[in-house]
Amino acid sequence: MKAMKAMKAMKALNVLLIFALAAATAQAQLSSPMPGVTPTPAFTAPVTLPAGSLPSGTGAGVHSPNSPIAPLPQRNDVLPWSLLTAVKTKTEKNKILPVFAADQQKLNDKTQRVQGFMMPLEPGEKQRHFLLSSVPLTCSFCSPGGPESMVEVKTRTPVRYSLEPVVVEGKFSVLSDDPYGLYYRITDAVSVK
């Protein structure tokens, strides 16, 4: 019994040591996986920006120039992400809800095409339920943007997972109060070239 307590205490101490080491090395110099690219330090002097603006190159749908994956190609036959990401929000009863403009509302319950990068929601090589993102996934555990920069997709037939952009077409829904916090969904979708 004493040995069990000692082991639990040792595990707790190890966890504390790991957190202490992580905190101590938080300001360590980062290295970039891209040759010739110097990462921006995580802790820099504050920059003053005009109220309500974002620094250039940040925000929903912005593709990092350091990404090894090419940005979405320009296409005239798909919904532009600039339209989908231009949604405003409001806070109501401890929830953040989307406030859609008339141009976004007009998309509801109509057949639309969307181009994006796949974020699988299930294991396997072929997917029937996934998210499309305006920018590529750079970390398996991170979201590349907020709900305005993603579309939930449910397909008729499975779509092969790809790191390359995919285009799907289906019934587009504008979601004003989705329980998962999503703003857009395409159902009965098919893959389009």
C-alpha positions, 0 to 999 in steps of 0.5 A: 500500500505504501509503495502504491502511494509512493508511486502516485506521489512520484508520478505527480512530481514528474508531471509538475517537473514537466510543467516547470520545464515547459514553462522555463523553456517557453521562451527558447529559440524556435527553429523553422522546418523551412530552410531560410525561414526565421520564425517570429518570436512568440513574445514580441513588443506590442504593436498598436493597431487601429481599433477593430483591425487585424495585423496584415496576414492574420485572421480567418482564411489567411494562408501562411506564406511559410506553408509548404502547401500551396494556397487554394487556386482561383476558381470562378465556379465556387463560393469565395471564402471572402464571402463566407468569412465576412460574417459578423457575430453577436453574444446572446445568453453566453453564446457567440452567434453568427449574424449573416449579411443578405448575401450570405443568407441568399446561399441558404438551401441552394446548391453551391460549390465550395473549395477547401482543404479536408479536415477528416472527422472520422478515421480512414482513407475515404471520408463521408463526413468532414470539414472543409477549411479555407486554409490547410491544416498545419497541426492535427490538433489545431483548428486552422481558423474559426467557424466562419472559415470552415464548412461541414460536409456530408457526402452521398459517397465517400471522398478520398482524403487528400492534402490537395484542395477538394471541391464539393457541391451540394445543398448549402445551409447557413446555420444561425444557431448550430449546437456545434458552433458551425456556421455553414453545412453542405449535405448530399454533397458530391466531389467535383473536379 
